[in-house]
């Protein structure tokens, strides 16, 4: 259930940023930041490891 809520919140935040007129070049780097922030909030503060951050930025 938490994963669904995280997904919905991320979609709503990104849609809101697009509606507010944020340029597309700014939306791309905003997505990982929003995903991490919302995931940390909904997972009660457990931060991803350094390896998980690297995989998010540089996908394999």
Residue frames relative to the residue before (quaternion, step in Angstrom):
aa qw qx qy qz dx dy dz
X 1.0000 0.0000 0.0000 0.0000 0.00 0.00 0.00
X 0.6278 0.5449 -0.3376 0.4415 3.57 1.03 -0.78
X 0.6393 0.5395 -0.3269 0.4397 3.56 0.98 -0.84
X 0.6362 0.5167 -0.3213 0.4744 3.58 1.02 -0.77
X 0.6594 0.4975 -0.3095 0.4711 3.59 0.92 -0.86
X 0.6314 0.5177 -0.3360 0.4696 3.61 0.95 -0.82
X 0.6626 0.5130 -0.3059 0.4518 3.58 0.89 -0.89
X 0.6706 0.4982 -0.2978 0.4619 3.56 0.92 -0.89
X 0.6583 0.5016 -0.3143 0.4650 3.59 0.94 -0.84
X 0.6395 0.5188 -0.3294 0.4620 3.59 0.97 -0.81
X 0.6556 0.5036 -0.3133 0.4674 3.59 0.92 -0.88
X 0.6645 0.5061 -0.3074 0.4559 3.59 0.92 -0.86
X 0.6583 0.4995 -0.3139 0.4676 3.60 0.94 -0.83
X 0.6813 0.4784 -0.2980 0.4670 3.59 0.89 -0.88
X 0.6373 0.5081 -0.3291 0.4769 3.60 1.01 -0.73
X 0.6409 0.5240 -0.3145 0.4645 3.57 1.02 -0.79
X 0.6462 0.5092 -0.3194 0.4702 3.57 1.00 -0.79
X 0.6521 0.5040 -0.3129 0.4720 3.59 1.02 -0.76
X 0.6523 0.5100 -0.3122 0.4658 3.58 0.99 -0.82
X 0.6608 0.5096 -0.3046 0.4592 3.58 1.05 -0.72
X 0.5650 -0.6511 0.3589 0.3578 3.57 1.27 -0.06
X 0.3072 0.7429 -0.5335 0.2631 3.58 1.15 0.46
X 0.4900 -0.6733 0.4514 0.3208 3.63 -0.82 0.86
X 0.6204 -0.5738 0.3886 0.3673 3.55 -1.15 0.66
X 0.6106 0.5599 -0.3474 0.4394 3.58 1.08 -0.65
X 0.6797 0.4593 -0.2878 0.4942 3.59 1.14 -0.51
X 0.6020 0.5805 -0.3625 0.4114 3.61 1.13 -0.52
X 0.6215 0.5702 -0.3488 0.4086 3.58 1.01 -0.79
X 0.7348 0.3743 -0.2696 0.4973 3.67 0.73 -0.84
X 0.5824 0.5926 -0.3760 0.4102 3.60 1.18 -0.42
X 0.5889 0.6248 -0.3659 0.3591 3.60 1.03 -0.75
X 0.7033 0.4378 -0.3120 0.4651 3.68 0.69 -0.88
X 0.6196 0.5444 -0.3473 0.4462 3.58 1.05 -0.72
X 0.6659 0.4923 -0.2980 0.4747 3.58 0.93 -0.90
X 0.6425 0.5227 -0.3276 0.4546 3.59 0.92 -0.88
X 0.6767 0.4888 -0.3013 0.4607 3.60 0.85 -0.92
X 0.6677 0.5099 -0.3113 0.4442 3.57 0.85 -0.95
X 0.6944 0.4663 -0.2830 0.4693 3.58 0.81 -0.98
X 0.6466 0.5195 -0.3255 0.4540 3.60 0.97 -0.80
X 0.6551 0.5000 -0.3160 0.4701 3.60 0.95 -0.81
X 0.6499 0.5135 -0.3230 0.4578 3.59 0.94 -0.83
X 0.7383 0.4178 -0.2408 0.4715 3.59 0.85 -0.92
X 0.6840 0.4325 -0.2951 0.5080 3.61 1.20 -0.31
X 0.5283 -0.6917 0.3685 0.3266 3.53 1.24 0.56
X 0.7797 -0.4234 0.1913 0.4198 3.56 0.84 1.02
X 0.4956 0.6388 -0.4614 0.3653 3.63 1.15 0.08
X 0.2569 -0.7981 0.5331 0.1138 3.55 -0.48 1.25
X 0.5157 -0.6148 0.4885 0.3428 3.59 -1.14 0.59
X 0.5422 -0.6136 0.4633 0.3390 3.56 -1.21 0.50
X 0.6883 -0.4692 0.3497 0.4287 3.56 -1.30 0.20
X 0.6364 0.5316 -0.3243 0.4553 3.59 1.04 -0.74
X 0.6479 0.5056 -0.3166 0.4737 3.58 1.03 -0.72
X 0.6121 0.5311 -0.3434 0.4747 3.58 1.07 -0.69
X 0.6575 0.5110 -0.3054 0.4619 3.57 0.93 -0.92
X 0.6618 0.4976 -0.3102 0.4671 3.60 0.94 -0.82
X 0.6264 0.5306 -0.3408 0.4582 3.59 1.09 -0.60
X 0.7124 0.4432 -0.2514 0.4825 3.56 0.95 -0.91
X 0.7845 0.1462 -0.0555 0.6000 3.59 0.93 -0.93
X 0.1885 -0.8170 0.5338 0.1101 3.61 0.04 1.24
X 0.3801 -0.7282 0.5264 0.2194 3.56 -1.09 0.70
